[in-house]
Amino acid sequence: MTGPSLIRQRKIGFIGAGNMAQAIMKALVDSQAVPLANLYATNRSPGKLLKVQETLGITPVKTNEELIDLCDIVILAVKPQDLVGVLEPIASSFHESQIVISLAAGFSLQSLKRLLPNVIGLARAMPNTPAHIRKAVVGYCLAEGAEAYEASVEEVLGPLGIVVPVEEGELFEALTVSCGSGPGFIFEMMMYWQEWLEEHGFESPVAKQMVIQTFLGAAELAAQSGEISIQELQDRVVSKKGVTAAGLQSMRELEIERALRYSFEKAVIRDQEIARGTSKQ
Ligand SMILES: NC(=O)c1ccc[n+]([C@@H]2O[C@H](COP(=O)([O-])OP(=O)(O)OC[C@H]3O[C@@H](n4cnc5c(N)ncnc54)[C@H](OP(=O)(O)O)[C@@H]3O)[C@@H](O)[C@H]2O)c1
């Protein structure tokens, strides 16, 4: 971080204390980016609030209205389909100097602005679940006129992993699918990998460890390879007419690339459908 912190003295509140909110809370707590006393949350049911209070030390707040009054930065962490119902009754409580970051997938800045006309510092963010371990890819975009809040938004999201500013539209959709949904696609492959090892006689826990270490090893190697391209790293595994070459040839004949591209495009279409649904609300 360059210069003094913009968020250390600010109170950060979460509306919704579910999976993604908990991942962000944990990253903020672990990174010590803000003092614990400055983190607040509400939730519809009391169980999760109690959990984040007990495990992370987050202060529970009774109502969303109270949280808005209390906090300088509000993170909207409810499901997209709940967002309108959550915001409508409290919209007038928000004020100009607040920063509001929405995590709701498919919920456009335009729809947010319609719901929260008082707020200037509006942003949309798309984290992914590795935020739990501060290894997320987080994309974000700012509403028109919110440029002055960019550094603060980046500072809130920074502890989660790498932060990528993206324009709303095609870039945000691509990031949503490849990184937001990405871990889901990777886990799909890891499951096949594990199943195949088990079919060949490995016990399930050992097979799982072998898969994890293979993915982790390849990713770490790529992470530590500086300028070397992924193509070059792959070339180093493959010898002519060797074992890897035979497997790769088959992957290419079966058009694994086409399957992946097709799946990504399908996911983009679903993201657009959700966006159209939420913009009608
Ligand atoms: N999970 C991901 O990988 C991921 C990735 C990127 C973005 N996101 C976005 O993050 C947001 C949250 O997703 P999630 O997976 O964390 O969902 P989640 O686990 O279901 O969390 C949503 C939370 O919102 C609470 N809630 C509902 N209505 C509320 C209200 N009126 N006031 C206060 N809290 C309320 C729910 O309470 P209850 O305990 O009563 O259910 C629940 O705990 C979504 O908009 C999603 O699009 C998620």
The ligand as an SDF file (V2000), in Angstrom:
LIG
                    3D

 48 52  0  0  0  0  0  0  0  0999 V2000
  -20.5130  -17.4170   -3.2660 N   0  0  0  0  0  0  0  0  0  0  0  0
  -19.7540  -16.9630   -4.2600 C   0  0  0  0  0  0  0  0  0  0  0  0
  -18.8600  -17.6180   -4.7760 O   0  0  0  0  0  0  0  0  0  0  0  0
  -19.9760  -15.5530   -4.7740 C   0  0  0  0  0  0  0  0  0  0  0  0
  -19.0480  -15.0360   -5.6950 C   0  0  0  0  0  0  0  0  0  0  0  0
  -19.2220  -13.7200   -6.1270 C   0  0  0  0  0  0  0  0  0  0  0  0
  -20.3100  -12.9830   -5.7030 C   0  0  0  0  0  0  0  0  0  0  0  0
  -21.2030  -13.5320   -4.8440 N   0  0  0  0  0  0  0  0  0  0  0  0
  -22.3330  -12.7100   -4.4490 C   0  0  0  0  0  0  0  0  0  0  0  0
  -22.3180  -12.5410   -3.0480 O   0  0  0  0  0  0  0  0  0  0  0  0
  -23.6480  -12.3720   -2.5850 C   0  0  0  0  0  0  0  0  0  0  0  0
  -23.8680  -13.2890   -1.4150 C   0  0  0  0  0  0  0  0  0  0  0  0
  -23.7280  -14.6230   -1.8520 O   0  0  0  0  0  0  0  0  0  0  0  0
  -23.4640  -15.7920   -0.8130 P   0  0  0  0  0  0  0  0  0  0  0  0
  -23.0070  -16.9540   -1.6040 O   0  0  0  0  0  0  0  0  0  0  0  0
  -22.6410  -15.2770    0.3130 O   0  0  0  0  0  0  0  0  0  0  0  0
  -24.9720  -16.0330   -0.3040 O   0  0  0  0  0  0  0  0  0  0  0  0
  -25.4920  -16.5500    1.1350 P   0  0  0  0  0  0  0  0  0  0  0  0
  -24.4740  -17.4450    1.7440 O   0  0  0  0  0  0  0  0  0  0  0  0
  -26.8680  -17.0500    0.9390 O   0  0  0  0  0  0  0  0  0  0  0  0
  -25.5480  -15.1980    1.9860 O   0  0  0  0  0  0  0  0  0  0  0  0
  -26.5590  -14.2460    1.8600 C   0  0  0  0  0  0  0  0  0  0  0  0
  -26.9410  -13.8190    3.2630 C   0  0  0  0  0  0  0  0  0  0  0  0
  -27.8470  -12.7240    3.1830 O   0  0  0  0  0  0  0  0  0  0  0  0
  -28.7120  -12.8310    4.3110 C   0  0  0  0  0  0  0  0  0  0  0  0
  -29.8980  -12.0080    4.1140 N   0  0  0  0  0  0  0  0  0  0  0  0
  -30.9780  -12.2130    3.3360 C   0  0  0  0  0  0  0  0  0  0  0  0
  -31.8760  -11.2330    3.4790 N   0  0  0  0  0  0  0  0  0  0  0  0
  -31.3440  -10.3550    4.3800 C   0  0  0  0  0  0  0  0  0  0  0  0
  -31.7940   -9.1460    4.9470 C   0  0  0  0  0  0  0  0  0  0  0  0
  -32.9800   -8.6130    4.6400 N   0  0  0  0  0  0  0  0  0  0  0  0
  -30.9960   -8.5120    5.8350 N   0  0  0  0  0  0  0  0  0  0  0  0
  -29.7820   -9.0290    6.1790 C   0  0  0  0  0  0  0  0  0  0  0  0
  -29.3060  -10.2010    5.6770 N   0  0  0  0  0  0  0  0  0  0  0  0
  -30.0810  -10.8570    4.7880 C   0  0  0  0  0  0  0  0  0  0  0  0
  -29.0250  -14.3060    4.3670 C   0  0  0  0  0  0  0  0  0  0  0  0
  -29.5150  -14.6390    5.6510 O   0  0  0  0  0  0  0  0  0  0  0  0
  -30.0570  -16.1190    6.0550 P   0  0  0  0  0  0  0  0  0  0  0  0
  -29.0720  -16.6380    7.0380 O   0  0  0  0  0  0  0  0  0  0  0  0
  -31.4020  -15.8890    6.6530 O   0  0  0  0  0  0  0  0  0  0  0  0
  -30.1480  -16.9230    4.7890 O   0  0  0  0  0  0  0  0  0  0  0  0
  -27.6500  -14.9240    4.0590 C   0  0  0  0  0  0  0  0  0  0  0  0
  -26.9070  -15.1890    5.2150 O   0  0  0  0  0  0  0  0  0  0  0  0
  -24.5820  -12.6810   -3.7470 C   0  0  0  0  0  0  0  0  0  0  0  0
  -25.1250  -11.4920   -4.2480 O   0  0  0  0  0  0  0  0  0  0  0  0
  -23.7010  -13.3400   -4.7590 C   0  0  0  0  0  0  0  0  0  0  0  0
  -24.0890  -13.0210   -6.0830 O   0  0  0  0  0  0  0  0  0  0  0  0
  -21.0470  -14.7880   -4.3580 C   0  0  0  0  0  0  0  0  0  0  0  0
  1  2  1  0
  2  3  2  0
  2  4  1  0
  4  5  1  0
  4 48  2  0
  5  6  2  0
  6  7  1  0
  7  8  2  0
  8  9  1  0
  8 48  1  0
  9 10  1  0
  9 46  1  0
 10 11  1  0
 11 12  1  0
 11 44  1  0
 12 13  1  0
 13 14  1  0
 14 15  2  0
 14 16  1  0
 14 17  1  0
 17 18  1  0
 18 19  2  0
 18 20  1  0
 18 21  1  0
 21 22  1  0
 22 23  1  0
 23 24  1  0
 23 42  1  0
 24 25  1  0
 25 26  1  0
 25 36  1  0
 26 27  1  0
 26 35  1  0
 27 28  2  0
 28 29  1  0
 29 30  1  0
 29 35  2  0
 30 31  1  0
 30 32  2  0
 32 33  1  0
 33 34  2  0
 34 35  1  0
 36 37  1  0
 36 42  1  0
 37 38  1  0
 38 39  2  0
 38 40  1  0
 38 41  1  0
 42 43  1  0
 44 45  1  0
 44 46  1  0
 46 47  1  0
M  CHG  2   8   1  16  -1
M  END
$$$$
